[in-house]
Amino acid sequence: MKVLLTDTYMMNQEAPAEAEYKVTGIANDAVEQVVQYRLSKGRKYTLTIYYLGGARFDAEGQTICSLYDLTMSIQQERNIFDTTRCANIDARI
């Protein structure tokens, strides 16, 4: 899979990923691809996800089914701050 984020404010210029890596060793030999971007307020973006590959076949020539689980998350720093806030420290401030 290839992930492409374009900045429509900058005439669909590709936005560089802040971090991109793969996690292996997950159950059933799955590979997790993680791509992180930092977005700017007031900008508009387009996210395109391409599947690059072809069918795989077993010994009889039948197509082997593959499962792709696409999970996306969008986080904001404020949300992270709110969910990790320590109640004991906040009470003293």
Protein Blocks (a to p, Z undefined) as FASTA:
>chain_A
ZZddddfkloopacddfbdcddehiehhiacddddddddehiacddddddeddddddfko
pacddddddddddddfklmmmmmpcfklmmmZZ
